[in-house]
């Protein structure tokens, strides 16, 4: 896999990895680990040939060819925390995971304002339900002996000056995820901070999309590589092992 470390972006990536780090330390992968990626359409699309889950799987296989690490995608388009709670047993716990990465929150915010969703009479997730749902999933995951890496939601719009319409609410829900990670002793992958740091250094025109996303939310090629770097760092896979 081509490492996402362009010369003009190296400082941004380094800072993003710093902010995208963990609250409770990183654990190295172990033999026969099973990693389940739980999320929405960003995670569902990540199983494509250039998606961040596929790239992550390839990098792990190259770095640790003898560990027999299993990678499972469990993303579904449009899903929010309550949706993930409902399918947690079937899509996650029955896979016997040892590590579960939860990357959720975009739709919990976006569905308060997304015109098509609002027109259908649907809504986002309240902060209270978002927090309690995350805690419920983490409790159930820990209950089967697996550890959680909890991600903050990334972006709905790539402007880095706080002018995207959903920025304030995304920051609020990201703070909830940070709080939940701390209170549950879960590892935190702070994608929200990581994305903003990168975009401040690599989006000079302050455009809404096209730097890391193809539509302000879902990853383009660079975004998938960026996410892969973040995930590998959280999993304590040495960055040098992602070189082609």
Secondary structure by P-SEA (a helix, b strand, c coil): cccccccccaaaaaaaaaaacccccccccccbbbbbbbbccccccccccccaaaaaaaaaaaaccccbbbbbbbccccccaaaaaaacccccccccccbbbbbcccccccccccaaaaaaccccccaaaaaaaaaaaaaaaaaacccccccccccccccccccccaaaaaaaaaaaaaaaaaaacccccaaaaaaaaaaaacccccccccccccccccccaaaaaaaaaaaaaaaccccccccc
